[in-house]
Amino acid sequence: MAEASNFNGPNALESLDNRSFSRHHVKAILVSGVGFLADQYDLQSINILTTIIGYTYFAGNNNAIPTTPGSLLSAAATVGAIAGQIIFGILADKYGRKKMYGIELMIIIIGTVGASLSANTAGGVSVVAILCFWRLFQGLGIGADYPMSATIAAEFANKQRRGTMLAAVFSMQGFGTVGAYIVAIIFLYIFKDTIETDPAALDHVWRIVVAFGIVPCLAALYYRLTIPESPRYTMKVLKDNEAAERDMNTYFNTEGVNKVIDDNDGKYVSHKDEQTASWEEFKIYFSKPKNAKLLFGTCANWFLIDIAVYGLSLNQSTIISKIGYATGSTMFDKVSNLIIGNIIVVLAGNLPGYWLSIALIEIVGRRGLQLIGFIMLTIIYIILSAGYTAILNASVGAFIFLYALGYLFINMGPNTTTFIIPVEIYPTRVRATAHGISAASGKLGAAIASFGFSYAVKSSIGVQGTLGILAGCMFLGAVCTFFFTPETKGLTLAEDEDDDATVAPAPQTSVNEVERFDEKDV
């Protein structure tokens, strides 16, 4: 049975903003969020993969992949993600969200299959090299998911729950992270007897763990390929109001009442003027100092937080080993303790942080959560760095508690808000491109951190010095947030498209001002 429309305003965009939260919004969260679950599963499985490959192929190097190949393996997916975020962000604005959605999952599926079947040659060098290639390819799809899913989720959301919806989409990363470790520990125990007699059996474990990343992708692929075009894109960019009405009624299963009123005679009409967003429009929009300042803010904040997120998470197994948690009398015990240590950190800080962001995003606001997060992370990493030896001597558990607390503030604050803010403050015609560029800046920080921290934690800098560097980065994030980040809580995306809406909520406007961005900014 068709759901009754709650349309009360003069146009379809008002209906989107004012629509009550329903099962269709839940569907948008799940379809978009499952991609992030898969993304994070694939990214975080590297912690397990590098550890096991070290034991399987590099016994002569103290059971560890040499630093350079290991760093390249950690960074490969993030480098691919940079390209995916920029390319698919541009394509989503130029050709539409629907035409591109689903392609990113196909790329991830192909890359995952290739990675799990990587060559098993003597010495292991070929395995690492081929894995780097496939993870680079995977990264292209992982990166593409950021601007695509963020834009689609935001453009189908209502005003009251948009932040909650986007935080829920992003929080699926937490389930991807814990999923990677749980799958690993399950298959580690399944192969326990074989591993204890033949360590080479670990080779089966990492391949199975990697291959399981296909499951969530397959679950979401059909829904992504069949999702209608975003009504905001159809109306704002393609200028096809009839198609926007059809897209919205298709998605929400409502009767067709969502049309734009002609200001001259008050009748429902459709003004179709087929066109697409262009790079020239992007340059014109960001040539304005106010808009360039916003782009600098979203890029800088994402760059800085991803230094912490990926610098720590992609090297987390190394850090846990360094503080003495991954101990054991056998190889099996060492690997299982290492994985359990990762699970503890994820359950204690990672997942609760995401849940807090969902609960608080519409109460504290995006800017507020981001500022709180950066400030608290600065304090936590100063404590961990300055008191590194004393804390470890007193209690490894205390160190893990503070380390997990850092993850709580990462995910409650800037890791989530840097994903949300760029999709809210930019207009429809440049939304996916600007989000993709902002996300790519984050992945640039991730690539630098994943490569650099691999050396740092194993060098004279060590874990202590690395945590000190992170404290400095988090302080810079707080400064950038204070000066360059606006609050978007309570604004509709239509209000955000007003020339001044990124500073304060815009007043109610008449219907002939719906296309404000198109008339004033481009």
VMD Tcl script that draws the C-alpha trace (Angstrom):
set ca {
  {0.00 0.00 0.00}
  {1.36 3.41 -0.95}
  {2.47 5.62 1.88}
  {0.63 8.94 2.09}
  {2.74 11.93 1.26}
  {3.21 14.54 3.98}
  {3.88 17.21 1.37}
  {2.67 20.57 2.67}
  {4.88 23.06 0.86}
  {5.08 24.45 -2.66}
  {7.81 22.20 -3.98}
  {9.31 18.75 -3.83}
  {12.41 19.91 -1.97}
  {10.31 21.14 0.94}
  {8.62 17.75 0.98}
  {12.01 16.04 1.25}
  {13.09 18.34 4.09}
  {9.85 18.00 6.06}
  {9.06 14.33 5.46}
  {8.70 12.24 8.61}
  {11.42 9.70 9.31}
  {10.28 6.38 7.82}
  {11.38 2.95 6.66}
  {12.55 4.55 3.42}
  {15.10 6.60 5.36}
  {16.20 3.42 7.15}
  {16.65 1.81 3.73}
  {18.85 4.74 2.63}
  {20.98 4.30 5.77}
  {21.41 0.57 5.18}
  {22.09 0.76 1.43}
  {24.64 3.55 1.89}
  {26.02 2.21 5.16}
  {26.69 -1.35 4.02}
  {29.24 0.07 1.60}
  {31.08 1.72 4.49}
  {30.97 -1.53 6.42}
  {32.67 -3.24 3.48}
  {35.10 -0.34 3.03}
  {36.29 -0.46 6.61}
  {36.36 -4.26 6.68}
  {38.73 -4.19 3.70}
  {40.86 -1.36 5.09}
  {41.18 -2.82 8.59}
  {41.83 -6.38 7.45}
  {45.32 -5.12 6.59}
  {46.19 -5.33 10.32}
  {45.51 -9.05 10.24}
  {46.93 -9.55 6.78}
  {50.33 -7.97 7.46}
  {50.75 -9.85 10.75}
  {49.90 -13.25 9.28}
  {51.92 -12.74 6.09}
  {54.88 -11.86 8.30}
  {54.62 -15.23 10.05}
  {53.89 -17.11 6.83}
  {56.50 -15.69 4.46}
  {59.07 -13.75 6.47}
  {60.21 -16.10 9.24}
  {63.77 -15.03 8.49}
  {62.88 -11.41 9.29}
  {61.61 -12.02 12.83}
  {58.21 -13.01 11.44}
  {57.57 -9.49 10.14}
  {57.19 -7.99 6.67}
  {60.16 -5.67 5.97}
  {59.29 -2.05 6.73}
  {59.15 -0.72 3.15}
  {56.95 -3.46 1.63}
  {54.79 -3.45 4.76}
  {54.33 0.31 4.55}
  {53.42 0.10 0.86}
  {50.89 -2.64 1.60}
  {49.31 -0.54 4.37}
  {49.15 2.58 2.20}
  {48.07 1.01 -1.13}
  {44.31 1.10 -0.51}
  {44.39 4.64 0.84}
  {46.32 5.85 -2.23}
  {43.72 4.21 -4.48}
  {40.98 5.82 -2.41}
  {42.34 9.30 -3.14}
  {41.83 8.75 -6.86}
  {38.40 7.16 -6.33}
  {37.12 10.02 -4.18}
  {38.09 12.73 -6.64}
  {37.12 10.90 -9.84}
  {33.73 9.65 -8.66}
  {32.93 12.93 -6.92}
  {33.36 14.76 -10.23}
  {31.45 12.10 -12.18}
  {28.55 12.12 -9.69}
  {28.08 15.86 -10.20}
  {28.47 15.65 -13.97}
  {26.44 12.54 -14.81}
  {24.24 12.11 -11.75}
  {24.28 10.01 -8.61}
  {22.27 7.06 -9.98}
  {24.46 6.42 -13.04}
  {27.58 6.02 -10.90}
  {26.13 4.30 -7.81}
  {26.96 0.61 -7.62}
  {30.07 0.80 -9.80}
  {32.20 1.36 -6.69}
  {30.98 -1.91 -5.16}
  {31.80 -3.78 -8.37}
  {35.35 -2.42 -8.18}
  {35.66 -3.49 -4.53}
  {34.35 -6.99 -5.35}
  {36.85 -7.48 -8.19}
  {39.71 -6.13 -6.06}
  {38.76 -8.35 -3.13}
  {38.68 -11.50 -5.28}
  {42.05 -10.58 -6.79}
  {43.60 -9.92 -3.38}
  {42.39 -13.20 -1.89}
  {43.85 -15.14 -4.84}
  {47.21 -13.33 -4.92}
  {50.16 -15.47 -5.97}
  {51.78 -17.65 -3.34}
  {55.43 -17.72 -4.38}
  {58.64 -18.54 -2.55}
  {60.00 -15.69 -0.47}
  {56.71 -13.82 -0.35}
  {57.84 -10.78 -2.34}
  {55.46 -11.56 -5.19}
  {52.56 -11.96 -2.77}
  {53.16 -8.53 -1.28}
  {53.62 -6.89 -4.68}
  {50.44 -8.39 -6.13}
  {48.51 -7.61 -2.96}
  {49.62 -3.99 -3.25}
  {48.18 -3.87 -6.79}
  {44.84 -5.36 -5.81}
  {44.53 -3.20 -2.70}
  {45.26 -0.15 -4.83}
  {42.41 -1.27 -7.10}
  {40.16 -1.93 -4.09}
  {40.98 1.54 -2.82}
  {39.56 3.08 -5.99}
  {36.15 1.62 -5.14}
  {36.47 2.35 -1.42}
  {37.25 5.99 -2.17}
  {34.38 6.28 -4.64}
  {31.94 5.24 -1.92}
  {32.59 8.37 0.16}
  {31.17 11.12 -2.10}
  {28.56 8.79 -3.61}
  {27.01 7.45 -0.40}
  {27.33 10.71 1.54}
  {25.63 12.70 -1.21}
  {22.80 10.23 -1.78}
  {22.08 9.78 1.94}
  {22.08 13.56 2.51}
  {19.89 14.34 -0.49}
  {17.22 11.81 0.50}
  {17.30 12.83 4.19}
  {14.91 15.14 6.02}
  {16.13 18.25 7.83}
  {15.47 17.04 11.38}
  {17.32 13.72 11.09}
  {19.90 14.39 8.37}
  {22.83 14.51 10.78}
  {21.61 11.38 12.55}
  {21.19 9.57 9.23}
  {24.65 10.51 8.00}
  {26.24 9.58 11.33}
  {24.44 6.22 11.19}
  {25.71 5.62 7.64}
  {29.26 6.42 8.71}
  {28.98 4.35 11.91}
  {28.73 1.20 9.81}
  {32.51 1.49 9.57}
  {32.67 0.35 13.18}
  {30.88 -2.88 12.36}
  {33.24 -3.39 9.43}
  {36.23 -2.98 11.72}
  {35.02 -5.39 14.40}
  {33.76 -7.75 11.70}
  {37.25 -8.09 10.22}
  {38.71 -9.09 13.59}
  {35.86 -11.45 14.50}
  {36.08 -13.28 11.16}
  {39.85 -13.53 11.68}
  {39.62 -14.98 15.19}
  {36.92 -17.48 14.13}
  {38.97 -18.89 11.27}
  {42.15 -18.75 13.32}
  {40.54 -21.15 15.80}
  {39.07 -23.30 13.01}
  {42.60 -23.83 11.68}
  {44.21 -23.96 15.15}
  {45.34 -27.60 15.09}
  {46.73 -27.29 11.58}
  {48.53 -24.03 12.36}
  {50.26 -25.47 15.42}
  {51.72 -28.32 13.33}
  {52.22 -26.34 10.11}
  {52.48 -22.52 10.38}
  {52.00 -22.25 6.61}
  {48.30 -22.94 7.26}
  {48.03 -19.29 8.32}
  {48.07 -18.58 4.59}
  {44.50 -19.94 4.39}
  {43.33 -17.68 7.21}
  {44.27 -14.32 5.69}
  {42.85 -15.29 2.29}
  {39.51 -16.27 3.84}
  {39.42 -13.07 5.93}
  {40.04 -10.93 2.83}
  {37.48 -12.85 0.73}
  {34.72 -12.31 3.32}
  {34.78 -8.61 2.39}
  {32.71 -9.55 -0.67}
  {29.64 -10.52 1.39}
  {28.36 -7.03 2.36}
  {29.12 -5.73 -1.14}
  {26.93 -8.40 -2.74}
  {24.17 -7.70 -0.20}
  {23.96 -4.02 -1.19}
  {24.77 -4.13 -4.91}
  {21.24 -4.71 -6.25}
  {19.75 -1.89 -4.17}
  {22.41 0.55 -5.26}
  {21.93 -0.27 -8.93}
  {18.15 0.21 -8.69}
  {17.99 3.35 -6.52}
  {16.31 6.32 -8.29}
  {18.14 9.54 -9.06}
  {18.34 12.11 -6.27}
  {15.39 14.52 -6.70}
  {17.65 17.39 -5.65}
  {20.07 16.60 -8.47}
  {17.27 16.18 -11.00}
  {15.70 19.49 -10.06}
  {18.76 21.61 -9.32}
  {21.10 20.37 -12.03}
  {19.02 18.71 -14.75}
  {16.16 21.23 -14.30}
  {13.63 18.43 -14.82}
  {10.94 18.87 -12.19}
  {8.69 16.12 -13.55}
  {11.55 13.61 -13.27}
  {12.32 14.88 -9.76}
  {8.72 14.20 -8.79}
  {8.86 10.70 -10.27}
  {12.17 9.92 -8.55}
  {10.85 11.02 -5.19}
  {7.56 9.17 -5.53}
  {9.40 6.05 -6.70}
  {11.70 6.06 -3.68}
  {9.11 6.99 -1.05}
  {6.23 5.12 -2.74}
  {3.95 8.17 -2.66}
  {1.35 9.62 -4.97}
  {2.56 12.32 -7.36}
  {1.88 15.63 -5.65}
  {5.43 16.97 -5.41}
  {5.69 19.51 -8.21}
  {7.16 22.99 -8.44}
  {4.62 25.81 -8.65}
  {4.93 28.28 -11.50}
  {5.05 31.68 -9.79}
  {3.09 33.30 -12.63}
  {-0.14 31.32 -12.49}
  {0.19 29.04 -9.46}
  {-0.24 25.85 -11.48}
  {1.89 22.76 -11.25}
  {4.36 22.78 -14.10}
  {7.70 21.31 -15.09}
  {10.60 23.37 -16.42}
  {12.95 20.97 -18.17}
  {16.28 22.30 -19.36}
  {18.61 19.28 -19.59}
  {22.15 20.09 -18.48}
  {24.88 18.85 -16.19}
  {27.21 20.40 -13.65}
  {30.52 21.57 -15.08}
  {34.08 22.11 -13.91}
  {33.73 25.77 -14.90}
  {30.91 26.19 -12.39}
  {33.07 24.56 -9.74}
  {35.87 27.05 -10.41}
  {33.51 30.01 -10.35}
  {31.95 28.93 -7.06}
  {35.26 28.34 -5.29}
  {36.87 31.46 -6.71}
  {34.88 33.33 -4.07}
  {37.04 33.73 -0.92}
  {34.20 32.68 1.40}
  {33.69 29.41 -0.45}
  {37.42 28.75 -0.83}
  {37.76 29.21 2.94}
  {35.10 26.55 3.49}
  {36.90 24.12 1.19}
  {40.18 24.74 2.98}
  {38.47 24.01 6.30}
  {36.85 20.74 5.24}
  {40.06 19.56 3.56}
  {42.40 20.54 6.42}
  {40.23 19.05 9.18}
  {39.79 15.76 7.33}
  {43.52 15.62 6.54}
  {44.44 16.10 10.20}
  {41.98 13.63 11.72}
  {42.85 10.91 9.22}
  {46.48 11.17 10.23}
  {45.32 9.91 13.62}
  {42.61 7.52 12.43}
  {44.71 5.66 9.89}
  {48.12 6.27 11.39}
  {46.90 4.39 14.45}
  {44.43 1.89 13.00}
  {46.58 0.64 10.11}
  {49.50 0.23 12.50}
  {47.44 -0.81 15.51}
  {48.78 -4.36 15.56}
  {52.32 -2.98 15.67}
  {51.42 -0.64 18.54}
  {49.70 -3.41 20.50}
  {52.78 -5.59 20.00}
  {55.07 -2.76 21.10}
  {53.24 -2.30 24.41}
  {53.62 -6.03 25.08}
  {50.04 -7.20 24.67}
  {50.64 -9.64 21.78}
  {52.61 -12.20 23.76}
  {52.38 -15.97 23.86}
  {54.40 -19.15 23.92}
  {53.36 -20.21 20.41}
  {52.78 -18.45 17.13}
  {49.06 -19.20 17.40}
  {48.89 -17.58 20.86}
  {50.73 -14.48 19.67}
  {48.47 -13.97 16.64}
  {45.25 -14.68 18.57}
  {46.24 -12.33 21.43}
  {47.04 -9.64 18.89}
  {43.62 -9.98 17.26}
  {41.87 -10.04 20.67}
  {43.75 -6.87 21.63}
  {42.42 -5.18 18.50}
  {38.88 -6.35 19.29}
  {39.11 -4.90 22.82}
  {40.14 -1.50 21.46}
  {37.33 -1.53 18.89}
  {34.61 -2.57 21.36}
  {35.81 -0.23 24.11}
  {36.29 2.93 22.06}
  {35.58 2.57 18.37}
  {31.92 1.45 18.35}
  {30.78 3.52 21.39}
  {32.24 6.61 19.73}
  {30.12 6.08 16.63}
  {27.00 5.51 18.74}
  {27.61 8.71 20.70}
  {27.92 10.67 17.47}
  {24.50 9.37 16.36}
  {22.97 10.36 19.71}
  {24.59 13.81 19.98}
  {24.93 15.11 16.41}
  {21.56 16.92 16.40}
  {21.96 18.10 20.01}
  {25.54 19.40 20.20}
  {25.87 20.07 16.48}
  {28.53 19.15 13.96}
  {30.97 21.95 14.75}
  {30.58 21.44 18.50}
  {31.31 17.70 18.36}
  {34.28 18.28 16.08}
  {35.78 20.90 18.37}
  {35.24 18.79 21.51}
  {36.79 15.79 19.78}
  {39.93 17.57 18.64}
  {40.48 19.20 22.05}
  {40.03 15.95 23.98}
  {42.30 14.07 21.57}
  {45.00 16.69 22.05}
  {44.83 16.15 25.82}
  {44.73 12.33 25.61}
  {47.70 12.06 23.24}
  {49.75 14.51 25.32}
  {49.10 12.32 28.39}
  {49.95 9.10 26.52}
  {53.11 10.57 25.03}
  {54.42 12.41 28.10}
  {53.57 9.58 30.49}
  {54.25 6.69 28.10}
  {56.80 4.79 30.18}
  {55.16 5.51 33.53}
  {51.71 4.41 32.33}
  {53.00 1.17 30.80}
  {55.04 0.37 33.92}
  {51.99 0.97 36.09}
  {49.44 -0.87 33.94}
  {49.18 -1.97 30.32}
  {45.42 -1.96 30.89}
  {45.52 1.75 31.76}
  {47.38 2.47 28.53}
  {44.82 0.50 26.48}
  {41.99 2.33 28.28}
  {43.39 5.76 27.35}
  {44.18 4.55 23.83}
  {40.58 3.28 23.42}
  {39.25 6.53 24.94}
  {41.06 8.35 22.15}
  {39.16 6.25 19.62}
  {35.90 7.13 21.36}
  {36.53 10.86 20.87}
  {37.82 10.29 17.32}
  {34.57 8.63 16.24}
  {32.24 10.69 18.40}
  {33.74 13.83 16.93}
  {35.96 14.66 13.96}
  {36.07 11.28 12.22}
  {32.28 11.44 11.82}
  {31.77 15.19 11.46}
  {34.43 15.64 8.78}
  {32.36 13.17 6.72}
  {29.07 14.99 7.39}
  {29.94 18.69 7.12}
  {31.22 18.72 3.49}
  {28.03 17.15 2.17}
  {25.91 19.76 3.97}
  {27.67 23.06 3.27}
  {28.14 22.80 -0.50}
  {25.41 23.29 -3.14}
  {23.97 20.44 -5.18}
  {25.89 21.26 -8.37}
  {29.29 20.89 -6.66}
  {28.35 18.79 -3.62}
  {29.86 15.42 -4.61}
  {32.99 16.99 -6.12}
  {33.68 19.12 -3.04}
  {33.01 16.17 -0.74}
  {35.31 13.99 -2.84}
  {38.13 16.54 -2.69}
  {37.68 16.93 1.07}
  {37.67 13.16 1.55}
  {40.74 12.80 -0.69}
  {42.56 15.28 1.53}
  {41.76 12.99 4.43}
  {43.07 9.95 2.60}
  {46.23 11.90 1.73}
  {46.77 12.31 5.46}
  {45.97 8.61 5.89}
  {48.51 7.58 3.25}
  {51.22 9.76 4.78}
  {50.41 8.45 8.25}
  {50.18 4.77 7.31}
  {53.52 4.94 5.50}
  {55.30 7.31 7.89}
  {54.05 5.78 11.12}
  {55.23 2.33 10.03}
  {58.74 3.77 10.16}
  {58.16 6.02 13.17}
  {56.92 3.35 15.60}
  {59.85 1.08 14.68}
  {62.47 3.86 14.80}
  {63.93 6.02 17.55}
  {60.73 8.09 17.46}
  {58.80 5.07 18.70}
  {55.21 4.90 19.86}
  {55.84 7.66 22.41}
  {57.09 10.17 19.84}
  {54.36 9.18 17.39}
  {51.68 9.95 19.98}
  {53.31 13.34 20.54}
  {53.09 14.09 16.81}
  {49.41 13.13 16.89}
  {48.79 15.55 19.77}
  {50.16 18.38 17.62}
  {47.95 17.37 14.67}
  {44.86 17.28 16.88}
  {45.63 20.76 18.23}
  {45.85 22.07 14.65}
  {42.50 20.41 13.97}
  {40.91 22.30 16.86}
  {42.31 25.57 15.49}
  {41.05 24.86 11.96}
  {37.62 23.91 13.28}
  {37.36 27.10 15.32}
  {38.25 29.40 12.42}
  {37.05 27.59 9.29}
  {34.09 25.36 10.18}
  {30.45 26.59 10.19}
  {27.57 24.95 12.02}
  {25.00 23.22 9.78}
  {22.67 21.80 12.45}
  {19.05 22.66 11.68}
  {19.66 23.93 8.16}
  {17.97 22.38 5.17}
  {20.17 21.62 2.18}
  {18.14 24.23 0.29}
  {19.03 26.82 2.95}
  {22.67 25.75 2.72}
  {22.55 26.69 -0.96}
  {21.78 30.30 -0.09}
  {24.78 32.60 -0.50}
  {24.93 33.31 3.22}
  {23.49 30.10 4.63}
  {26.81 28.64 5.70}
  {27.10 31.31 8.40}
  {23.60 31.26 9.89}
  {20.20 29.75 9.09}
  {18.56 31.53 6.18}
  {15.08 33.04 6.56}
  {12.03 31.47 4.92}
  {11.94 32.28 1.23}
  {9.39 32.34 -1.55}
  {9.12 29.67 -4.21}
  {10.80 31.72 -6.94}
  {13.99 31.66 -4.83}
  {14.31 27.86 -4.90}
  {17.12 28.00 -7.46}
  {19.19 30.47 -5.39}
  {22.55 28.82 -6.02}
  {22.01 28.57 -9.77}
  {21.12 32.25 -10.05}
  {23.59 33.81 -7.61}
  {26.71 31.68 -7.32}
  {27.21 30.40 -10.88}
}
mol new
graphics top color blue
foreach p $ca { graphics top sphere $p radius 0.5 }
foreach p [lrange $ca 0 end-1] q [lrange $ca 1 end] { graphics top cylinder $p $q radius 0.2 }
display resetview
